[in-house]
Amino acid sequence: MGYTEDLGKIAKAAEPAIAAASTKQKNEALAAISAALITNKELIIRENEKDLVAAKENGMSEAMQDRLKLDASRIAGIAKGVDELIALNDPIGEIIEGFSRPNGLRIAKTRVPLGVIGIIFESRPNVTVDAAALCLKAGNAVILKGGKEAINSNICLGNIMRMAVEEAGLPADVIQVVENTSRETTNELMKLNGYVDLLIPRGSARLIQAVVNTATVPVIETGAGNCHVYVDASADLDMAVDITDNAKTQRPSVCNAIESLLVHKDIAEKFLPMIAERFKEHNVKIYGCDRTIEILGDSVEKATDTEYATEFNDFVISVKVVDDISEAIAHIRRFGTRHSECIVTKSLEAAEKFQREVDAAAVYVNASTRFTDGGEFGFGAEIGISTQKLHARGPMGLRELTAMKYLINGNGQIR
């Protein structure tokens, strides 16, 4: 555990400096990161191209290659996300509540940094910057463990950020990138008790479950997105087509894209041909139940529990015709990952039932699941989408990267 433990020791040594840094210091470091990303965009693109070449050679799907790719526009977008963090309120030191006890003690509940946060993620090098910037603004040190498919991009981005942070007067070691991509190193990071205060996995369901089942440090379960749209009997079908299409095809490789479509039997014969026609624009492959096949024909492959449980991250979707909203909710309970779910309906009763009974971090009425995102919620960048209930749920912004501290002031009280 020498290499990984050394990273932990270095991060722990840098933690007090970032925890004590003023809002001004942290914002200056973020501004330096943003500027450095733009200045070094050609270098970033060259390093990213190495990863893209390897991805193609290894047969990575086009959708996953899209997650991996960085170009001038995306780098500008990443830098803009860092700039937006500067404008957000610093949560550290915020007094959440204060009260006095009958014995005269004055108690204040305040926000403090979590400490050292480890991030294990796949494919998307923008996470390297988003995670580092969020952790920095919230006063945390961070250890970033990306996948081997993005290693050149991640090392490049990490070095650029470290230099920028140091030039701004903070220790470079508040941001560290794990350069060893072995599974052994990942397993060691999961067990770095005493150095890592919280571990956040971002990526496939397999990665997330591996971390949850292996880690001995605290973990926040994020990201696995087997999301659904349910088109109710009363739905505006044109709206339903637009929402379903956007949720599936706008960016199919991300966790808030839908993987399954549920359709009420009363409108299935009219709606399914409408959405199938729209899906043709992206060559979406459809797995469906028997009733779906009856309506759409041989272009649909038979869906099994395997397809209904799969997060495809591609232009693939599973479809089921259901008898009523209760069957739709039961299906979501069985196969969903508690990420984002949507109902399209004109019925207030159906909308309220769906939002009340569906257990997910984000439950939508008449809007695409693609909005489950820190930026879209107004949080700035996000560290991930928490699908559990302890500590944080949904898009994890700055406040979700903090802990609580009670400050108690007295004048000699004893018990």
Secondary structure, 3 states (H helix, E strand, C coil): CHHHHHHHHHHHHHHHHHHHCCHHHHHHHHHHHHHHHHHCHHHHHHHHHHHHHHHHHCCCCHHHHHHHCCCHHHHHHHHHHHHHHHHCCCCCCCEEEEEECCCCCEEEEEEEECCEEEEEECCCCHHHHHHHHHHHHCCCEEEEECCHHHHHHHHHHHHHHHHHHHHCCCCHHHEEECCCCCHHHHHHHHCCCCCCCEEEEECCHHHHHHHHHHCCCCECCECCCCEEEEECCCCCHHHHHHHHHHHHHCCCCCCCCEEEEEEEHHHHHHHHHHHHHHHHHHCCEEEECHHHHHHHHHHCEECCHHHHCCCCCCCEEEEEEECCHHHHHHHHHHHCCCCEEEEECCCHHHHHHHHHHCCCCEEEECCCHHHCCCCCCCCCCCCCEECCCCCCCEECCCHHHEEEEEEEECCCCCC
